[in-house]
Amino acid sequence: MRSAPPSRFRLALKDLKDGIGSIYVWPTLGWLEIKQRYRRSMLGPFWLTISTGLMLAFMGPLYGKMFGQPVAGYFSYLAISFVVWILVSGLIIDSCTAFIQAEGYIKQTKLPLTVHVMRTVWKNFLIFAHNVVIVVLVLVFVQPRIDWHLLLVPLAVLTIVVNGIWSGILLGLICARFRDIPPIVSSLVQVAFFLTPVFWTPSMLGRHQWAADLNPLFHFMEIVRRPLMGQDPSLLSWGVVLAITVSGFALMLVLFQRFRARIAYWV
């Protein structure tokens, strides 16, 4: 007697497990994508660090004076915020094309679909790792309070990266089906940059600081930024981020198990 075929949910879980476990595939693909972008360049991926550093070098003193903030403290705030924002926004925008850009692999090789999402996540993490050099240099200059809260920084970064997995699968399959979604998401991320405390602080809102708490991206910034600034971690921000993580994976699994088999036809 034949056994029943595996359910769509079990196939989706297997794809997720096998994709994340393919540690010899997606790190190589992610690194090759960055190398391809800077091929024949003497400094290679470190142009990412240089371009970000130059932007911060001009923005820091300028916006610090405009907002009436102490230049040293504001510069460290801006550097941390901007580097974390590049990671968060990169994960969101690249999620939209995670499957579209992998069309050749999907149609020609038998790989878990999650591999292509992990490639995107790894690529953005490598970009973040290059930009972290800027944060380290700024913190050496500013010398914030050093305590156990700094141990939360790797956990916070890992949490953001993990959220990139469910958003990559969810946005990846939606954008593979509806090709108008990627430019819409890109435009929304640009608007969110100005609505999220990146180059401005929540205290500038005065009695309307509560408005910053309504922005989920703000909380992803806070779980990394506060420990690096020598401030106590925000339980509210961690609670919001964990709630988004759980609900995001739940929604992703619902849609992924239903439409996983169609992605190859959509791309």
Summary of the structure (lengths in Angstrom):
residues: 267
radius of gyration: 19.9
end to end distance: 37.3
largest distance: 76.9
contacts: 832
relative contact order: 0.15
helix: 78%
strand: 0%
